[in-house]
Amino acid sequence: MNENELSLAIIGIALELHKNVGPGLLESTYENALAYDLREAGFKVRQQVAMPFHYKEVRLDVGYRLDLIIENKIVLEIKSIETLAPVHYSQLLT
């Protein structure tokens, strides 16, 4: 399955989850429920994967965590907010 097909499958599963439970829950709730549904669909899912920050050729372990990695191809950052702020976009670029 290529990244586009995988993305489409993930989006479908995420929309079904949102349809079933609705808005307003904690990010950790959505993360765990989505990870469960993805695994039930047969995908390999890793949660809260440590990600180092590289600065001037030095690896710094500063506590960054990737919410979900699916099939070692797609990184998901779970948000449970009304509106994305600029800081949310910068998390994706780090």
PDB file of N, CA, C and O in Angstrom:
ATOM      1  N   MET A   1       0.854  -1.180   0.000  1.00  0.00           N
ATOM      2  CA  MET A   1       0.000   0.000   0.000  1.00  0.00           C
ATOM      3  C   MET A   1       0.900   1.242   0.000  1.00  0.00           C
ATOM      4  O   MET A   1       1.780   1.378   0.850  1.00  0.00           O
ATOM      5  N   ASN A   2       0.671   2.144  -0.957  1.00  0.00           N
ATOM      6  CA  ASN A   2       1.501   3.350  -0.996  1.00  0.00           C
ATOM      7  C   ASN A   2       0.971   4.390  -0.005  1.00  0.00           C
ATOM      8  O   ASN A   2      -0.073   4.190   0.616  1.00  0.00           O
ATOM      9  N   GLU A   3       1.695   5.494   0.135  1.00  0.00           N
ATOM     10  CA  GLU A   3       1.345   6.512   1.125  1.00  0.00           C
ATOM     11  C   GLU A   3      -0.029   7.129   0.867  1.00  0.00           C
ATOM     12  O   GLU A   3      -0.756   7.423   1.816  1.00  0.00           O
ATOM     13  N   ASN A   4      -0.395   7.330  -0.399  1.00  0.00           N
ATOM     14  CA  ASN A   4      -1.704   7.911  -0.707  1.00  0.00           C
ATOM     15  C   ASN A   4      -2.838   6.971  -0.319  1.00  0.00           C
ATOM     16  O   ASN A   4      -3.836   7.403   0.258  1.00  0.00           O
ATOM     17  N   GLU A   5      -2.689   5.693  -0.632  1.00  0.00           N
ATOM     18  CA  GLU A   5      -3.704   4.708  -0.258  1.00  0.00           C
ATOM     19  C   GLU A   5      -3.797   4.569   1.256  1.00  0.00           C
ATOM     20  O   GLU A   5      -4.887   4.478   1.821  1.00  0.00           O
ATOM     21  N   LEU A   6      -2.643   4.554   1.899  1.00  0.00           N
ATOM     22  CA  LEU A   6      -2.600   4.455   3.357  1.00  0.00           C
ATOM     23  C   LEU A   6      -3.260   5.673   3.994  1.00  0.00           C
ATOM     24  O   LEU A   6      -4.036   5.538   4.939  1.00  0.00           O
ATOM     25  N   SER A   7      -2.952   6.865   3.477  1.00  0.00           N
ATOM     26  CA  SER A   7      -3.558   8.092   4.004  1.00  0.00           C
ATOM     27  C   SER A   7      -5.068   8.051   3.879  1.00  0.00           C
ATOM     28  O   SER A   7      -5.780   8.419   4.813  1.00  0.00           O
ATOM     29  N   LEU A   8      -5.557   7.612   2.743  1.00  0.00           N
ATOM     30  CA  LEU A   8      -6.996   7.526   2.517  1.00  0.00           C
ATOM     31  C   LEU A   8      -7.644   6.570   3.518  1.00  0.00           C
ATOM     32  O   LEU A   8      -8.706   6.870   4.063  1.00  0.00           O
ATOM     33  N   ALA A   9      -7.017   5.430   3.759  1.00  0.00           N
ATOM     34  CA  ALA A   9      -7.545   4.458   4.729  1.00  0.00           C
ATOM     35  C   ALA A   9      -7.554   5.043   6.136  1.00  0.00           C
ATOM     36  O   ALA A   9      -8.527   4.874   6.871  1.00  0.00           O
ATOM     37  N   ILE A  10      -6.479   5.730   6.518  1.00  0.00           N
ATOM     38  CA  ILE A  10      -6.377   6.333   7.853  1.00  0.00           C
ATOM     39  C   ILE A  10      -7.458   7.394   8.028  1.00  0.00           C
ATOM     40  O   ILE A  10      -8.120   7.442   9.065  1.00  0.00           O
ATOM     41  N   ILE A  11      -7.639   8.241   7.022  1.00  0.00           N
ATOM     42  CA  ILE A  11      -8.654   9.292   7.101  1.00  0.00           C
ATOM     43  C   ILE A  11     -10.041   8.683   7.270  1.00  0.00           C
ATOM     44  O   ILE A  11     -10.844   9.174   8.063  1.00  0.00           O
ATOM     45  N   GLY A  12     -10.322   7.627   6.536  1.00  0.00           N
ATOM     46  CA  GLY A  12     -11.614   6.961   6.667  1.00  0.00           C
ATOM     47  C   GLY A  12     -11.837   6.420   8.070  1.00  0.00           C
ATOM     48  O   GLY A  12     -12.925   6.565   8.626  1.00  0.00           O
ATOM     49  N   ILE A  13     -10.824   5.804   8.641  1.00  0.00           N
ATOM     50  CA  ILE A  13     -10.929   5.252   9.999  1.00  0.00           C
ATOM     51  C   ILE A  13     -11.085   6.381  11.012  1.00  0.00           C
ATOM     52  O   ILE A  13     -11.870   6.263  11.953  1.00  0.00           O
ATOM     53  N   ALA A  14     -10.343   7.479  10.828  1.00  0.00           N
ATOM     54  CA  ALA A  14     -10.435   8.627  11.743  1.00  0.00           C
ATOM     55  C   ALA A  14     -11.819   9.275  11.666  1.00  0.00           C
ATOM     56  O   ALA A  14     -12.382   9.651  12.694  1.00  0.00           O
ATOM     57  N   LEU A  15     -12.367   9.406  10.464  1.00  0.00           N
ATOM     58  CA  LEU A  15     -13.708   9.986  10.317  1.00  0.00           C
ATOM     59  C   LEU A  15     -14.765   9.108  10.973  1.00  0.00           C
ATOM     60  O   LEU A  15     -15.702   9.612  11.592  1.00  0.00           O
ATOM     61  N   GLU A  16     -14.614   7.800  10.837  1.00  0.00           N
ATOM     62  CA  GLU A  16     -15.553   6.879  11.478  1.00  0.00           C
ATOM     63  C   GLU A  16     -15.477   7.008  12.999  1.00  0.00           C
ATOM     64  O   GLU A  16     -16.506   7.000  13.675  1.00  0.00           O
ATOM     65  N   LEU A  17     -14.268   7.127  13.536  1.00  0.00           N
ATOM     66  CA  LEU A  17     -14.089   7.326  14.978  1.00  0.00           C
ATOM     67  C   LEU A  17     -14.781   8.615  15.409  1.00  0.00           C
ATOM     68  O   LEU A  17     -15.530   8.621  16.386  1.00  0.00           O
ATOM     69  N   HIS A  18     -14.535   9.694  14.692  1.00  0.00           N
ATOM     70  CA  HIS A  18     -15.142  10.975  15.053  1.00  0.00           C
ATOM     71  C   HIS A  18     -16.663  10.913  14.965  1.00  0.00           C
ATOM     72  O   HIS A  18     -17.361  11.496  15.795  1.00  0.00           O
ATOM     73  N   LYS A  19     -17.167  10.220  13.977  1.00  0.00           N
ATOM     74  CA  LYS A  19     -18.616  10.046  13.824  1.00  0.00           C
ATOM     75  C   LYS A  19     -19.199   9.298  15.026  1.00  0.00           C
ATOM     76  O   LYS A  19     -20.301   9.607  15.480  1.00  0.00           O
ATOM     77  N   ASN A  20     -18.459   8.320  15.534  1.00  0.00           N
ATOM     78  CA  ASN A  20     -18.943   7.499  16.649  1.00  0.00           C
ATOM     79  C   ASN A  20     -18.857   8.190  18.004  1.00  0.00           C
ATOM     80  O   ASN A  20     -19.747   8.017  18.838  1.00  0.00           O
ATOM     81  N   VAL A  21     -17.795   8.975  18.241  1.00  0.00           N
ATOM     82  CA  VAL A  21     -17.607   9.556  19.580  1.00  0.00           C
ATOM     83  C   VAL A  21     -17.789  11.069  19.617  1.00  0.00           C
ATOM     84  O   VAL A  21     -18.019  11.635  20.685  1.00  0.00           O
ATOM     85  N   GLY A  22     -17.690  11.730  18.465  1.00  0.00           N
ATOM     86  CA  GLY A  22     -17.903  13.177  18.420  1.00  0.00           C
ATOM     87  C   GLY A  22     -16.736  13.981  18.945  1.00  0.00           C
ATOM     88  O   GLY A  22     -15.692  13.426  19.286  1.00  0.00           O
ATOM     89  N   PRO A  23     -16.911  15.299  19.010  1.00  0.00           N
ATOM     90  CA  PRO A  23     -15.851  16.202  19.451  1.00  0.00           C
ATOM     91  C   PRO A  23     -15.802  16.336  20.965  1.00  0.00           C
ATOM     92  O   PRO A  23     -16.701  15.886  21.676  1.00  0.00           O
ATOM     93  N   GLY A  24     -14.725  16.970  21.448  1.00  0.00           N
ATOM     94  CA  GLY A  24     -14.648  17.376  22.846  1.00  0.00           C
ATOM     95  C   GLY A  24     -13.896  16.461  23.784  1.00  0.00           C
ATOM     96  O   GLY A  24     -13.785  16.766  24.972  1.00  0.00           O
ATOM     97  N   LEU A  25     -13.372  15.343  23.290  1.00  0.00           N
ATOM     98  CA  LEU A  25     -12.616  14.441  24.161  1.00  0.00           C
ATOM     99  C   LEU A  25     -11.145  14.849  24.210  1.00  0.00           C
ATOM    100  O   LEU A  25     -10.698  15.679  23.419  1.00  0.00           O
ATOM    101  N   LEU A  26     -10.414  14.272  25.126  1.00  0.00           N
ATOM    102  CA  LEU A  26      -8.979  14.542  25.236  1.00  0.00           C
ATOM    103  C   LEU A  26      -8.229  13.947  24.055  1.00  0.00           C
ATOM    104  O   LEU A  26      -8.642  12.942  23.476  1.00  0.00           O
ATOM    105  N   GLU A  27      -7.116  14.589  23.708  1.00  0.00           N
ATOM    106  CA  GLU A  27      -6.281  14.067  22.619  1.00  0.00           C
ATOM    107  C   GLU A  27      -5.859  12.639  22.880  1.00  0.00           C
ATOM    108  O   GLU A  27      -5.841  11.819  21.962  1.00  0.00           O
ATOM    109  N   SER A  28      -5.519  12.329  24.127  1.00  0.00           N
ATOM    110  CA  SER A  28      -5.073  10.970  24.446  1.00  0.00           C
ATOM    111  C   SER A  28      -6.185   9.948  24.205  1.00  0.00           C
ATOM    112  O   SER A  28      -5.908   8.805  23.840  1.00  0.00           O
ATOM    113  N   THR A  29      -7.422  10.347  24.403  1.00  0.00           N
ATOM    114  CA  THR A  29      -8.549   9.451  24.143  1.00  0.00           C
ATOM    115  C   THR A  29      -8.659   9.157  22.659  1.00  0.00           C
ATOM    116  O   THR A  29      -8.780   8.002  22.252  1.00  0.00           O
ATOM    117  N   TYR A  30      -8.615  10.212  21.849  1.00  0.00           N
ATOM    118  CA  TYR A  30      -8.664  10.017  20.401  1.00  0.00           C
ATOM    119  C   TYR A  30      -7.463   9.205  19.917  1.00  0.00           C
ATOM    120  O   TYR A  30      -7.607   8.321  19.072  1.00  0.00           O
ATOM    121  N   GLU A  31      -6.286   9.503  20.451  1.00  0.00           N
ATOM    122  CA  GLU A  31      -5.083   8.779  20.034  1.00  0.00           C
ATOM    123  C   GLU A  31      -5.218   7.286  20.291  1.00  0.00           C
ATOM    124  O   GLU A  31      -4.951   6.472  19.407  1.00  0.00           O
ATOM    125  N   ASN A  32      -5.629   6.931  21.491  1.00  0.00           N
ATOM    126  CA  ASN A  32      -5.732   5.513  21.835  1.00  0.00           C
ATOM    127  C   ASN A  32      -6.847   4.811  21.070  1.00  0.00           C
ATOM    128  O   ASN A  32      -6.692   3.662  20.656  1.00  0.00           O
ATOM    129  N   ALA A  33      -7.964   5.495  20.882  1.00  0.00           N
ATOM    130  CA  ALA A  33      -9.063   4.898  20.121  1.00  0.00           C
ATOM    131  C   ALA A  33      -8.665   4.727  18.656  1.00  0.00           C
ATOM    132  O   ALA A  33      -8.956   3.694  18.053  1.00  0.00           O
ATOM    133  N   LEU A  34      -8.005   5.729  18.084  1.00  0.00           N
ATOM    134  CA  LEU A  34      -7.576   5.633  16.692  1.00  0.00           C
ATOM    135  C   LEU A  34      -6.521   4.545  16.522  1.00  0.00           C
ATOM    136  O   LEU A  34      -6.562   3.785  15.555  1.00  0.00           O
ATOM    137  N   ALA A  35      -5.579   4.467  17.454  1.00  0.00           N
ATOM    138  CA  ALA A  35      -4.568   3.412  17.391  1.00  0.00           C
ATOM    139  C   ALA A  35      -5.237   2.038  17.445  1.00  0.00           C
ATOM    140  O   ALA A  35      -4.849   1.126  16.714  1.00  0.00           O
ATOM    141  N   TYR A  36      -6.228   1.894  18.301  1.00  0.00           N
ATOM    142  CA  TYR A  36      -6.972   0.625  18.395  1.00  0.00           C
ATOM    143  C   TYR A  36      -7.636   0.293  17.061  1.00  0.00           C
ATOM    144  O   TYR A  36      -7.496  -0.815  16.544  1.00  0.00           O
ATOM    145  N   ASP A  37      -8.363   1.273  16.510  1.00  0.00           N
ATOM    146  CA  ASP A  37      -9.071   1.028  15.248  1.00  0.00           C
ATOM    147  C   ASP A  37      -8.109   0.711  14.103  1.00  0.00           C
ATOM    148  O   ASP A  37      -8.384  -0.157  13.275  1.00  0.00           O
ATOM    149  N   LEU A  38      -6.997   1.409  14.063  1.00  0.00           N
ATOM    150  CA  LEU A  38      -6.003   1.153  13.010  1.00  0.00           C
ATOM    151  C   LEU A  38      -5.418  -0.252  13.142  1.00  0.00           C
ATOM    152  O   LEU A  38      -5.235  -0.949  12.144  1.00  0.00           O
ATOM    153  N   ARG A  39      -5.129  -0.658  14.357  1.00  0.00           N
ATOM    154  CA  ARG A  39      -4.602  -2.012  14.578  1.00  0.00           C
ATOM    155  C   ARG A  39      -5.648  -3.059  14.213  1.00  0.00           C
ATOM    156  O   ARG A  39      -5.326  -4.086  13.615  1.00  0.00           O
ATOM    157  N   GLU A  40      -6.900  -2.796  14.574  1.00  0.00           N
ATOM    158  CA  GLU A  40      -7.989  -3.713  14.217  1.00  0.00           C
ATOM    159  C   GLU A  40      -8.121  -3.850  12.701  1.00  0.00           C
ATOM    160  O   GLU A  40      -8.530  -4.896  12.198  1.00  0.00           O
ATOM    161  N   ALA A  41      -7.766  -2.774  11.974  1.00  0.00           N
ATOM    162  CA  ALA A  41      -7.822  -2.807  10.506  1.00  0.00           C
ATOM    163  C   ALA A  41      -6.582  -3.465   9.912  1.00  0.00           C
ATOM    164  O   ALA A  41      -6.467  -3.589   8.692  1.00  0.00           O
ATOM    165  N   GLY A  42      -5.650  -3.888  10.774  1.00  0.00           N
ATOM    166  CA  GLY A  42      -4.482  -4.626  10.307  1.00  0.00           C
ATOM    167  C   GLY A  42      -3.229  -3.800  10.086  1.00  0.00           C
ATOM    168  O   GLY A  42      -2.258  -4.295   9.513  1.00  0.00           O
ATOM    169  N   PHE A  43      -3.233  -2.548  10.530  1.00  0.00           N
ATOM    170  CA  PHE A  43      -2.064  -1.700  10.339  1.00  0.00           C
ATOM    171  C   PHE A  43      -1.101  -1.804  11.513  1.00  0.00           C
ATOM    172  O   PHE A  43      -1.515  -2.008  12.654  1.00  0.00           O
ATOM    173  N   LYS A  44       0.184  -1.661  11.219  1.00  0.00           N
ATOM    174  CA  LYS A  44       1.208  -1.595  12.260  1.00  0.00           C
ATOM    175  C   LYS A  44       1.231  -0.160  12.776  1.00  0.00           C
ATOM    176  O   LYS A  44       1.419   0.781  12.005  1.00  0.00           O
ATOM    177  N   VAL A  45       1.037   0.002  14.097  1.00  0.00           N
ATOM    178  CA  VAL A  45       0.943   1.331  14.703  1.00  0.00           C
ATOM    179  C   VAL A  45       1.887   1.407  15.896  1.00  0.00           C
ATOM    180  O   VAL A  45       1.902   0.521  16.750  1.00  0.00           O
ATOM    181  N   ARG A  46       2.673   2.479  15.939  1.00  0.00           N
ATOM    182  CA  ARG A  46       3.494   2.770  17.122  1.00  0.00           C
ATOM    183  C   ARG A  46       2.998   4.086  17.719  1.00  0.00           C
ATOM    184  O   ARG A  46       2.667   5.022  16.991  1.00  0.00           O
ATOM    185  N   GLN A  47       2.951   4.145  19.046  1.00  0.00           N
ATOM    186  CA  GLN A  47       2.461   5.331  19.742  1.00  0.00           C
ATOM    187  C   GLN A  47       3.547   5.977  20.578  1.00  0.00           C
ATOM    188  O   GLN A  47       4.430   5.305  21.112  1.00  0.00           O
ATOM    189  N   GLN A  48       3.464   7.313  20.683  1.00  0.00           N
ATOM    190  CA  GLN A  48       4.343   8.109  21.538  1.00  0.00           C
ATOM    191  C   GLN A  48       5.816   7.749  21.326  1.00  0.00           C
ATOM    192  O   GLN A  48       6.536   7.415  22.267  1.00  0.00           O
ATOM    193  N   VAL A  49       6.229   7.826  20.088  1.00  0.00           N
ATOM    194  CA  VAL A  49       7.591   7.480  19.708  1.00  0.00           C
ATOM    195  C   VAL A  49       8.510   8.682  19.951  1.00  0.00           C
ATOM    196  O   VAL A  49       8.245   9.780  19.463  1.00  0.00           O
ATOM    197  N   ALA A  50       9.582   8.467  20.701  1.00  0.00           N
ATOM    198  CA  ALA A  50      10.526   9.547  20.991  1.00  0.00           C
ATOM    199  C   ALA A  50      11.182  10.038  19.704  1.00  0.00           C
ATOM    200  O   ALA A  50      11.549   9.246  18.836  1.00  0.00           O
ATOM    201  N   MET A  51      11.321  11.361  19.598  1.00  0.00           N
ATOM    202  CA  MET A  51      11.963  11.955  18.436  1.00  0.00           C
ATOM    203  C   MET A  51      12.992  12.974  18.919  1.00  0.00           C
ATOM    204  O   MET A  51      12.630  13.973  19.540  1.00  0.00           O
ATOM    205  N   PRO A  52      14.254  12.731  18.640  1.00  0.00           N
ATOM    206  CA  PRO A  52      15.282  13.680  19.086  1.00  0.00           C
ATOM    207  C   PRO A  52      15.270  14.946  18.241  1.00  0.00           C
ATOM    208  O   PRO A  52      14.730  14.974  17.135  1.00  0.00           O
ATOM    209  N   PHE A  53      15.869  15.974  18.781  1.00  0.00           N
ATOM    210  CA  PHE A  53      16.045  17.245  18.074  1.00  0.00           C
ATOM    211  C   PHE A  53      17.527  17.372  17.750  1.00  0.00           C
ATOM    212  O   PHE A  53      18.366  17.290  18.647  1.00  0.00           O
ATOM    213  N   HIS A  54      17.857  17.573  16.469  1.00  0.00           N
ATOM    214  CA  HIS A  54      19.249  17.720  16.059  1.00  0.00           C
ATOM    215  C   HIS A  54      19.573  19.198  15.896  1.00  0.00           C
ATOM    216  O   HIS A  54      18.900  19.923  15.163  1.00  0.00           O
ATOM    217  N   TYR A  55      20.612  19.624  16.590  1.00  0.00           N
ATOM    218  CA  TYR A  55      21.024  21.022  16.564  1.00  0.00           C
ATOM    219  C   TYR A  55      22.537  21.075  16.477  1.00  0.00           C
ATOM    220  O   TYR A  55      23.244  20.548  17.336  1.00  0.00           O
ATOM    221  N   LYS A  56      23.024  21.721  15.424  1.00  0.00           N
ATOM    222  CA  LYS A  56      24.481  21.854  15.218  1.00  0.00           C
ATOM    223  C   LYS A  56      25.188  20.514  15.358  1.00  0.00           C
ATOM    224  O   LYS A  56      26.190  20.397  16.063  1.00  0.00           O
ATOM    225  N   GLU A  57      24.659  19.516  14.683  1.00  0.00           N
ATOM    226  CA  GLU A  57      25.227  18.169  14.648  1.00  0.00           C
ATOM    227  C   GLU A  57      25.235  17.469  16.003  1.00  0.00           C
ATOM    228  O   GLU A  57      25.974  16.507  16.211  1.00  0.00           O
ATOM    229  N   VAL A  58      24.403  17.963  16.927  1.00  0.00           N
ATOM    230  CA  VAL A  58      24.277  17.336  18.236  1.00  0.00           C
ATOM    231  C   VAL A  58      22.849  16.821  18.378  1.00  0.00           C
ATOM    232  O   VAL A  58      21.887  17.515  18.047  1.00  0.00           O
ATOM    233  N   ARG A  59      22.733  15.625  18.862  1.00  0.00           N
ATOM    234  CA  ARG A  59      21.414  15.033  19.107  1.00  0.00           C
ATOM    235  C   ARG A  59      20.981  15.393  20.521  1.00  0.00           C
ATOM    236  O   ARG A  59      21.651  15.050  21.495  1.00  0.00           O
ATOM    237  N   LEU A  60      19.852  16.088  20.621  1.00  0.00           N
ATOM    238  CA  LEU A  60      19.318  16.495  21.916  1.00  0.00           C
ATOM    239  C   LEU A  60      18.006  15.761  22.179  1.00  0.00           C
ATOM    240  O   LEU A  60      17.062  15.858  21.395  1.00  0.00           O
ATOM    241  N   ASP A  61      17.958  15.036  23.274  1.00  0.00           N
ATOM    242  CA  ASP A  61      16.721  14.368  23.655  1.00  0.00           C
ATOM    243  C   ASP A  61      15.936  15.330  24.539  1.00  0.00           C
ATOM    244  O   ASP A  61      16.174  15.426  25.743  1.00  0.00           O
ATOM    245  N   VAL A  62      14.995  16.040  23.918  1.00  0.00           N
ATOM    246  CA  VAL A  62      14.280  17.111  24.611  1.00  0.00           C
ATOM    247  C   VAL A  62      12.812  16.773  24.887  1.00  0.00           C
ATOM    248  O   VAL A  62      12.042  17.642  25.295  1.00  0.00           O
ATOM    249  N   GLY A  63      12.437  15.554  24.672  1.00  0.00           N
ATOM    250  CA  GLY A  63      11.089  15.139  25.035  1.00  0.00           C
ATOM    251  C   GLY A  63      10.056  15.197  23.933  1.00  0.00           C
ATOM    252  O   GLY A  63       8.865  15.045  24.205  1.00  0.00           O
ATOM    253  N   TYR A  64      10.476  15.414  22.685  1.00  0.00           N
ATOM    254  CA  TYR A  64       9.505  15.378  21.594  1.00  0.00           C
ATOM    255  C   TYR A  64       8.959  13.964  21.437  1.00  0.00           C
ATOM    256  O   TYR A  64       9.688  12.982  21.579  1.00  0.00           O
ATOM    257  N   ARG A  65       7.681  13.879  21.147  1.00  0.00           N
ATOM    258  CA  ARG A  65       7.033  12.591  20.939  1.00  0.00           C
ATOM    259  C   ARG A  65       6.135  12.676  19.711  1.00  0.00           C
ATOM    260  O   ARG A  65       5.401  13.647  19.529  1.00  0.00           O
ATOM    261  N   LEU A  66       6.202  11.653  18.879  1.00  0.00           N
ATOM    262  CA  LEU A  66       5.295  11.527  17.745  1.00  0.00           C
ATOM    263  C   LEU A  66       4.087  10.735  18.231  1.00  0.00           C
ATOM    264  O   LEU A  66       4.248   9.643  18.775  1.00  0.00           O
ATOM    265  N   ASP A  67       2.886  11.264  18.047  1.00  0.00           N
ATOM    266  CA  ASP A  67       1.699  10.590  18.568  1.00  0.00           C
ATOM    267  C   ASP A  67       1.539   9.200  17.972  1.00  0.00           C
ATOM    268  O   ASP A  67       1.470   8.214  18.705  1.00  0.00           O
ATOM    269  N   LEU A  68       1.480   9.116  16.649  1.00  0.00           N
ATOM    270  CA  LEU A  68       1.308   7.825  15.987  1.00  0.00           C
ATOM    271  C   LEU A  68       2.190   7.741  14.752  1.00  0.00           C
ATOM    272  O   LEU A  68       2.335   8.713  14.012  1.00  0.00           O
ATOM    273  N   ILE A  69       2.774   6.574  14.538  1.00  0.00           N
ATOM    274  CA  ILE A  69       3.452   6.255  13.281  1.00  0.00           C
ATOM    275  C   ILE A  69       2.766   5.006  12.742  1.00  0.00           C
ATOM    276  O   ILE A  69       2.717   3.972  13.408  1.00  0.00           O
ATOM    277  N   ILE A  70       2.241   5.117  11.531  1.00  0.00           N
ATOM    278  CA  ILE A  70       1.501   4.014  10.933  1.00  0.00           C
ATOM    279  C   ILE A  70       2.306   3.427   9.784  1.00  0.00           C
ATOM    280  O   ILE A  70       2.701   4.132   8.855  1.00  0.00           O
ATOM    281  N   GLU A  71       2.540   2.116   9.868  1.00  0.00           N
ATOM    282  CA  GLU A  71       3.251   1.376   8.818  1.00  0.00           C
ATOM    283  C   GLU A  71       4.631   1.974   8.509  1.00  0.00           C
ATOM    284  O   GLU A  71       5.140   1.808   7.401  1.00  0.00           O
ATOM    285  N   ASN A  72       5.229   2.657   9.464  1.00  0.00           N
ATOM    286  CA  ASN A  72       6.533   3.315   9.286  1.00  0.00           C
ATOM    287  C   ASN A  72       6.549   4.260   8.091  1.00  0.00           C
ATOM    288  O   ASN A  72       7.599   4.501   7.495  1.00  0.00           O
ATOM    289  N   LYS A  73       5.366   4.799   7.741  1.00  0.00           N
ATOM    290  CA  LYS A  73       5.253   5.703   6.594  1.00  0.00           C
ATOM    291  C   LYS A  73       4.558   7.017   6.927  1.00  0.00           C
ATOM    292  O   LYS A  73       4.912   8.063   6.382  1.00  0.00           O
ATOM    293  N   ILE A  74       3.575   6.969   7.814  1.00  0.00           N
ATOM    294  CA  ILE A  74       2.735   8.134   8.092  1.00  0.00           C
ATOM    295  C   ILE A  74       2.875   8.510   9.564  1.00  0.00           C
ATOM    296  O   ILE A  74       2.753   7.661  10.446  1.00  0.00           O
ATOM    297  N   VAL A  75       3.134   9.798   9.819  1.00  0.00           N
ATOM    298  CA  VAL A  75       3.179  10.330  11.181  1.00  0.00           C
ATOM    299  C   VAL A  75       1.895  11.110  11.414  1.00  0.00           C
ATOM    300  O   VAL A  75       1.542  11.984  10.622  1.00  0.00           O
ATOM    301  N   LEU A  76       1.192  10.795  12.502  1.00  0.00           N
ATOM    302  CA  LEU A  76      -0.021  11.510  12.860  1.00  0.00           C
ATOM    303  C   LEU A  76       0.200  12.275  14.147  1.00  0.00           C
ATOM    304  O   LEU A  76       0.667  11.717  15.140  1.00  0.00           O
ATOM    305  N   GLU A  77      -0.133  13.541  14.127  1.00  0.00           N
ATOM    306  CA  GLU A  77      -0.145  14.382  15.327  1.00  0.00           C
ATOM    307  C   GLU A  77      -1.610  14.637  15.640  1.00  0.00           C
ATOM    308  O   GLU A  77      -2.306  15.278  14.853  1.00  0.00           O
ATOM    309  N   ILE A  78      -2.087  14.146  16.774  1.00  0.00           N
ATOM    310  CA  ILE A  78      -3.484  14.253  17.147  1.00  0.00           C
ATOM    311  C   ILE A  78      -3.727  15.600  17.829  1.00  0.00           C
ATOM    312  O   ILE A  78      -2.981  16.001  18.722  1.00  0.00           O
ATOM    313  N   LYS A  79      -4.785  16.292  17.393  1.00  0.00           N
ATOM    314  CA  LYS A  79      -5.193  17.554  18.004  1.00  0.00           C
ATOM    315  C   LYS A  79      -6.668  17.487  18.332  1.00  0.00           C
ATOM    316  O   LYS A  79      -7.467  16.982  17.543  1.00  0.00           O
ATOM    317  N   SER A  80      -7.029  17.997  19.497  1.00  0.00           N
ATOM    318  CA  SER A  80      -8.423  18.100  19.901  1.00  0.00           C
ATOM    319  C   SER A  80      -8.674  19.542  20.334  1.00  0.00           C
ATOM    320  O   SER A  80      -8.742  19.855  21.523  1.00  0.00           O
ATOM    321  N   ILE A  81      -8.809  20.408  19.329  1.00  0.00           N
ATOM    322  CA  ILE A  81      -8.965  21.838  19.564  1.00  0.00           C
ATOM    323  C   ILE A  81      -9.979  22.398  18.579  1.00  0.00           C
ATOM    324  O   ILE A  81     -10.312  21.754  17.584  1.00  0.00           O
ATOM    325  N   GLU A  82     -10.468  23.600  18.862  1.00  0.00           N
ATOM    326  CA  GLU A  82     -11.437  24.214  17.951  1.00  0.00           C
ATOM    327  C   GLU A  82     -10.772  24.807  16.723  1.00  0.00           C
ATOM    328  O   GLU A  82     -11.308  24.706  15.619  1.00  0.00           O
ATOM    329  N   THR A  83      -9.598  25.431  16.900  1.00  0.00           N
ATOM    330  CA  THR A  83      -8.923  26.105  15.800  1.00  0.00           C
ATOM    331  C   THR A  83      -7.425  25.877  15.904  1.00  0.00           C
ATOM    332  O   THR A  83      -6.853  25.958  16.991  1.00  0.00           O
ATOM    333  N   LEU A  84      -6.789  25.593  14.770  1.00  0.00           N
ATOM    334  CA  LEU A  84      -5.334  25.457  14.762  1.00  0.00           C
ATOM    335  C   LEU A  84      -4.682  26.828  14.904  1.00  0.00           C
ATOM    336  O   LEU A  84      -5.096  27.796  14.265  1.00  0.00           O
ATOM    337  N   ALA A  85      -3.671  26.896  15.739  1.00  0.00           N
ATOM    338  CA  ALA A  85      -2.888  28.118  15.932  1.00  0.00           C
ATOM    339  C   ALA A  85      -1.527  27.934  15.257  1.00  0.00           C
ATOM    340  O   ALA A  85      -1.140  26.805  14.955  1.00  0.00           O
ATOM    341  N   PRO A  86      -0.801  29.019  15.019  1.00  0.00           N
ATOM    342  CA  PRO A  86       0.524  28.902  14.382  1.00  0.00           C
ATOM    343  C   PRO A  86       1.469  27.917  15.085  1.00  0.00           C
ATOM    344  O   PRO A  86       2.272  27.259  14.425  1.00  0.00           O
ATOM    345  N   VAL A  87       1.380  27.812  16.398  1.00  0.00           N
ATOM    346  CA  VAL A  87       2.253  26.889  17.124  1.00  0.00           C
ATOM    347  C   VAL A  87       1.997  25.437  16.712  1.00  0.00           C
ATOM    348  O   VAL A  87       2.918  24.621  16.727  1.00  0.00           O
ATOM    349  N   HIS A  88       0.766  25.113  16.347  1.00  0.00           N
ATOM    350  CA  HIS A  88       0.464  23.748  15.929  1.00  0.00           C
ATOM    351  C   HIS A  88       1.156  23.412  14.610  1.00  0.00           C
ATOM    352  O   HIS A  88       1.614  22.287  14.408  1.00  0.00           O
ATOM    353  N   TYR A  89       1.229  24.394  13.718  1.00  0.00           N
ATOM    354  CA  TYR A  89       1.914  24.176  12.446  1.00  0.00           C
ATOM    355  C   TYR A  89       3.423  24.037  12.650  1.00  0.00           C
ATOM    356  O   TYR A  89       4.076  23.262  11.952  1.00  0.00           O
ATOM    357  N   SER A  90       3.968  24.776  13.591  1.00  0.00           N
ATOM    358  CA  SER A  90       5.411  24.689  13.838  1.00  0.00           C
ATOM    359  C   SER A  90       5.788  23.340  14.418  1.00  0.00           C
ATOM    360  O   SER A  90       6.920  22.895  14.229  1.00  0.00           O
ATOM    361  N   GLN A  91       4.882  22.673  15.117  1.00  0.00           N
ATOM    362  CA  GLN A  91       5.149  21.330  15.625  1.00  0.00           C
ATOM    363  C   GLN A  91       5.398  20.364  14.480  1.00  0.00           C
ATOM    364  O   GLN A  91       6.195  19.435  14.609  1.00  0.00           O
ATOM    365  N   LEU A  92       4.729  20.576  13.379  1.00  0.00           N
ATOM    366  CA  LEU A  92       4.871  19.689  12.227  1.00  0.00           C
ATOM    367  C   LEU A  92       6.167  19.910  11.482  1.00  0.00           C
ATOM    368  O   LEU A  92       6.632  19.018  10.772  1.00  0.00           O
ATOM    369  N   LEU A  93       6.760  21.081  11.628  1.00  0.00           N
ATOM    370  CA  LEU A  93       7.965  21.423  10.889  1.00  0.00           C
ATOM    371  C   LEU A  93       9.230  21.107  11.665  1.00  0.00           C
ATOM    372  O   LEU A  93      10.319  21.114  11.091  1.00  0.00           O
ATOM    373  N   THR A  94       9.113  20.833  12.943  1.00  0.00           N
ATOM    374  CA  THR A  94      10.289  20.585  13.775  1.00  0.00           C
ATOM    375  C   THR A  94      10.912  19.251  13.474  1.00  0.00           C
ATOM    376  O   THR A  94      11.915  18.885  14.087  1.00  0.00           O
TER     377      THR A  94
END
